[in-house]
């Protein structure tokens, strides 16, 4: 299989012809020549006959290219490739060291291989110490030995330093996100400490960093796919969000093109335990989709009653996106129960998308009105249920009975004096000012017989009788009426006290009832 003009060609005949046209085919053919047959004539000492195998190195590179393309974590493949280069360079150095020692003669001096032990192991150890500049090798004695050590040291200084630097870069790239996360977290916490913020706030910020890293493994999720073309970004977003977005009643049965544009506008937001997603009465500018965790809809006078719990896939706030008939206010508080991850679609993003879909815009507004009517009907039904429950729980208390007896002194005075006399009018009806006040509040009270007393509009004289003191106007009025009708003499101070005391004692048994 090979790539030709943007298409993967899988035809075997075409693949074979394409391979035979390349230089790699010639090198592979040369590497497969049976030169080992010449050993029968030249002997096994002719090791140079195996040199054409070196041309198979292209296959080594091709294997690592395929692994880098297939494996999901290519950093390990790249590190392994670099380590293989390093080991191969040491292998070549060990082979050259053995070849030079064999040329000079094994065991001729302390520098060359002595011939004792396993040749490859001893030579590989010598090459490793030379390439890594560990040293402690025997000093060279001949000119050729000095040249060999100089080349080996230069290879160790430059080539191996380059390979180790590549390994460092690969590991740094693999851990770059984690390093940036830790650096940003440390800088943020240090900034909050300089501001002398409370430990609670610092703890919540640290919790947010930890949860976001555990869920996303990055703090800049929105910029990861910026290098991709729009079609690939759309395909990735659809594979992640389309099932969630299709659950929204507002977007049910909408055309696929609209949904493809909307999924690119979704962004992820993380909330900590106890965080309020939105509050009652505020203007709704976003729609939320629960991706992970749970959120609670709060109600009650103090917003401490859990009305509902929304789980993964639940949607809320979709009606406020269109803002029809002023329905853009939040009707309840929504609080995160634990750690929760929500997708957010803002009103501005929705308006930007549906501006190119006038038909869908009309459908969305119609569907939003239907949802509003359903919600209003459900709220009215819930209100009636609450009213019926409250009515059943009410306790009916009957009106108290009208007192059966009136104060004896007042009844005696009323019976002794004419009904139209000022004293009787003052006792039974109160003064003109109090009558006007009583009429303004429209309160009536009845005390039998022929007497009206009201707790809401009680006369000043009746209040005086309750406290044991009669007003001078009432005493003077009673005295004048009695004198004019029964020819009584003036009341003495003791008689005045007796009248006040009798009135007070009689009023203690009288009940005043508001009708």
N, C-alpha and C positions, 0 to 999 in steps of 0.2 A: 504494500500500500504506500502510495506517495501522493504528494500534493501537487496538482497541476492546474494552474489558472484559477485558483480558489476552490478547487474541488478535490476531494479525496478519491483517488483512483484505486479501486479494489480488484480490478480485473487481473488475473494471474499472468496472462500473456503480456499485457501492457506493462505490468510491474517488472516482469523479467526483461523485457526490451529496455526499459528505462535503466535498470541496474547494469546491464551489459554496456551501456553507453558511457558510464561514469568511470573516472579514474580508479575509484575504489575497487571496481571489479578486476582491473589489471593487477593492483597490489595484492588483492586476495588470491588471485591466481598464482602470483609469484611466491606468496607465502606457502602455498600448498604444494609447491614442487617437491617431489620426493628426493631431495638432495641427500637424505640419510643413506641412500643406497651406495654413495661414494665412500662410506666408511669401510666397505669391504676392500677398497683399494688403498685409501689414504690412511685408514686407521681411525680410532676414536679420538686421537689427539687433534684432529681437524675440526675443532669446535666451531670455527667460523661458518661451517656449513649450516648451522642453525640460525644464522643471522637473519635470513628472510622471514623468520617468524615475527620479527619486530614489526613488520608491515601490518600485522593484525591489530595494532593499537587503535586503528579506526573503529574496530568493533567495540573496544573498551569505551571509547567516547560515546558511541551510539547507545550502549547499554545505559550509561548514566543519563543521557538525554531522555531516554524513554522513562526511566525511573523518576526523573525530575518532573516529567509531564503527568505521570500516572499517580504517584503517591501524593496524598493530601498534605503532608508536612515535608516539603522538599528541603528544609534546612538540614535535616539529618543526612539526606543524600549528598548534599553539597559538602558537608563536613567529611563524610566518608570518602568522597572523591578526592578531596584535598589531602587527607591522610594517606590515601592510596598513592598519590603522587609522591609524597614524602618517603613512604616505604620503598617505592620503586627506585627513587634516587639513591637511597641507601643500598638497595640491592645492586644497582649498577656499580656503585663505589666498591662494594665488597667483591664483586666479580672482577673488577679491574685490579684490585689489590691482590687477589689470588693469582690473576694472570701475570702480574709483574713479579710476584714472589716466585712463581714457577719458572719465569724467564731468567731471573737472577739465580735461582736455585734455592730450594726450600731449606731453611735453617742455615743459610750462609752467614747471616749476622742477626743481631737482636731485633732489627726492624722488620725484616721479611717474615712471612709465616713459617713457623718452625716445622710444620708437618705433623705436629702432635694434636690429638683430638679431632673433633669433627671439623672438616675444612670450612664448610659453609657457616657454621655457628661462630667459629673463631674469627673468620673474616668479616661477618656481619657485625659482630661486636666491635671490631676495630673500626669499621666504617661509621658506625653509629657514634662512637666517641669522637671521631674526627669531624663528622658533619655537624654535630651539636656543640663543638668546641669544648667538650668536657676535658679533653687532654689526657694526660697520664699515659700516652702511648710512647713506645721506645723512640728515641731520637734517630732521625735518618742519618745515614753515614755516606751515601753516595749522591752524586749529582741528580740522577734520575729520581731517587727517593725524595730529595728536596722538592723537585718539580711536582711530583705526585702529591705531596703534603700541601704545597701551596695551592694547587688547583682544588684539592678537597676542602681546604679552609675557606677559600673564596666561595665555593659552592655552599658551604655551611653558613657563611655570613650573609650572602645575598639571596640565594635560592631558598634556603630554609626559612630565612627571615620573612621572605615574601609569602611562602606557604603558611607560616604561622600567622602572619597578618591577615591572610584571607580567612583563616579559621576564626580569628577574632572578629572580623567584620560579619561573618555569617552568624556567629552567636549573638553579636550585638544587634543585628537585624531581627533575629528571632525573638529577642527579648526587648526590643525597642518600645513596644506598647506598654509593657509592664514598667519599664524604666520611666517613661513619660508619666504614667499614672502615679508612681511613687513620688516623682519630683513635684508634680502638680499638687498632690495631697500634702506633702511636706510644706510647700510654699503657702498653701491656703491655711493650714493650721498655724504656721508661724505668723501669718498676717493677722489671724484672729486673736492670737496671744498678744500681739502688739496693740490691738484695739481693746484689750482687757474684756473680751466677751466672756459670758458665763460658760461654765463647764458643760451645761446642758446643751447650749447651742453648738459648741465645739464637738460634743459627742454625736449630735444628730448629723452634722456635716460629715464626720468620719464614717458614720453608718451609711450615709448616702454613697460615699466613695466606694466603700467595700461592697455594697450590694450591686452597684452599677458595674464594678469590675467583674464580680462573679457572674453576672448575667450576660454581659456584652464583651468582656475581655478587651474593651477599648472605651475611651471617653469621648471619642470623636467619630461616632458611628456614621454620621451624615456625610462625611468626606471620604469614606473608604471607597465608595463606588463612583467617585467623580470622574475617574479616568476612563470609565466604561462608556460606550456609546449609549444613546438614549434608549434604543431598542432592548439592549441587554439589561439596562437598569430597570426598564419596565417589566421585562420577563421575571427578573429576580423579585421585584416588588409584588408582582401578581402571585407568584408562587408562595409568598409569605403572607400576604394580606387579603387575597381575594376571597377566601372562605369567610374570614371575619367580616369583611365589608358587605358581603352578600347577605349576612344575617340582619342588617339594618333594614327595618321596614320601609324607611323613607326611600331607600335605593333599590327596593325589590323590583325586579323586572325591568330595570333600566338597561339601556343599550350598553354593550360591552365596551365600546370606545370611551364612554363616559367613565366607567369604572376603571379602565386602564389609566386614564388621566388622573383620577382621584387617588389611586393607590400611591402615586408618586408624591402626593402631598401629605401623606400620613407621616407623623413623626412620633417617636417613642418618648415617654416621660415617666420618670420613676418617682413614686411617693413613699414616704416613710410611714411607719405606724402612727396613727393619730393625725396625719396631715389632712387638711381639708382640700378636696379637689375643687369644689365650688361652694359658695355660700348662698343662702336664700336671699332673694331680692337683688342680687347683682346682675348686671347685664351679661347675658350668655353670648360668648363669641366663639366657643369651641364645642365640638361634639367629641365624646369620649367612648372608646371601645376598650373593654377590659381584656388585656392580653394575658396577664398573670396576676394571681392574688384575688382579693375580695375587697369590695367597697360597700359601705353602709349608707343607706338613705336615712337621714335623721329628721325627726319631727318633734312635735310637742311644744309647749310654751318656752322651754329652755333648750330646745333642740338636743335633748338627751334621750329621746325615745327612738329605737331602731324600727323604722317602718318597713324596710326591705333590705336584703343582702344580695348584691350583684356579684356574680362569679365570672369565670372566664367566658368570653364571647358575648357578654351583656353589653348593651349600648344605652347611653343616656345623653340627653342634651341635644338630640337631633332636631327637634322642632325649633329651637332657638336659632339655628343656623339661618333660616329664612326670615325670621322676625315678622311673621304675618300678624296683623292686627295687634301689634304691641306685645306679642307673645315671645319676647326675648328676655324675660326675667326668669331667674332661677326660682323654682317653687319650693325647694327644700335644700338643706345642707347635705352634701355628700362627703363622707370621710373615709379615708383608707383604714381598713381594719388591721392589716399587717403591711408587709412589704408588697407593693403592687406596681405593676408595669402596665401603663395605659398607652394606647394609640390616640393621638389627638388630630382632629381635622378642624382647622380654623374657618371662620366665616369668610374671610378674605380669600383664602385658597379656593373655597367652594364657589364663590362668586366669579373668581377668575376662570374657573373651569367651565361652569354652566353658561358663561356668556357666549360660548361657541355652540351651545346646544339649546336653542330657544324652545324646541318641543319638549325636551327633558325638563327645562325650567318650569314650563306650565304644568307638567305632570307632577313635579316635585311639590309645587305650591298647592295643587289640588290634593295630593296625598297628605301634605302637612295639615291642611284644613280638616281632612277626615280624621287624622290622628288627634287633632285638637278637640273635635267633637266627641270622639270616643273617650278621651281623657276627661272632658267636662262631664259627660254622662256618668262615668265611673265615679268622679268626685261627688256628684250630686247624690248618687246612690249610697256612697259611703257616708255622706252627711246625714241622709235620712236614717241610715242604720244607727249612727251615733245618737241622733235625736230620739229614736225609739228606745234605745238602750237607756238613755238618760231619763226618759219619761217613766220607764218602768222602775227605775231606781229612786224616783222622787218619793218623798214621804209627805202625805197630805195632812196638814194641821188645821183643825176646825177653828172658827172664830170663837173667842170667849163669849160667854153669855152676858147679857145686860144685867147689871146689878139689880137685885130684887128690891132693895131698900135704899132710900135716899137719906142723907144726913137729917137727923131729927130737927135740929135747930133751923136749917134752911127750909125744910118743909113747913115748919110752924110759921116762919116769917112769910113764906109764899102764900100760905092759907090765910094768914091774918091780914095781909095787905092786898089791895086791889091788884089785878093782873097787869094793869097798865102803869102801875106806879114805877117811878125811876129805880127804886131799890130792887124790885123784882126783875125788872129789865136788866139791871146791872149784874144781878146774881145769875140769872138764867142765860142771858145773851152776851154779857160782857160789854165793854165800852165800844163806842163807835169805831175807834182805831182798831181794836181787836177784831170787830166784826168785818171790817174791810180786809184785814189780813187773812181772816178765815175764808172769806169769799174768794180772795185771790188764789189761794192754794186749793180751793174747792174741797174742803174737808168738812164732814158733818159727824157729830156725835150725839147720842141720845142717852139720857139718864132719866129713868122713870121715878115718879110721875112729874110731868110738866117741867123738866129741867134738862138742859143740854150742857154737857161738859166735854171738852175735847182736849186730848193730850197734845195735839199739834198746835191748837189755837187757844190755849188756856188763858183765862183772864187774869189780870194782875191781882184782883181781889181773891180769886180762887187759889192762886199760888200763895197769897198771904195766909189764907185759912189753913193750907197744908203745913205751913211753917209755924202756925200758932199765933200769927199776927194778922189782924184785920187792918185794912187801910182806913184812914180817917174819913175818906169819902163814903165808904160803905157804912161805917158806924153812924155817921151823921145822917145819911139817907134813911137808915132803919129807924133812927131816933125820931126824925121829923115825921115819917109815915105813921109810926105808932102814936105819937102825940096828936097828930091830926085826926086819927080814926078812933083811938081808944082813950084820948085825953091823958096819956101817960106823962109823968113828970120826966125831967131830964135824966138820962142814964148816968149812974155814978161810975167811978173808975173800977170798982169791984164788979159791977154789972158788965162793963165793957170787957173786962178780963174773962168773966164767965162766958160771955158770948163767944169770944175768940177761942177759949179752951173747948167749949162745947162743939164749935165748928170744926176744930182740929180733931177732936175725938171721933166726931161723926164721919169726917172725910177719910179717916184711916180705913174704914170698912167699905168705902165706895170704890168700884172698879171703873176705870176710864178705858173705853174700848174705841179704837179707830175702825170705822166701817169702810 
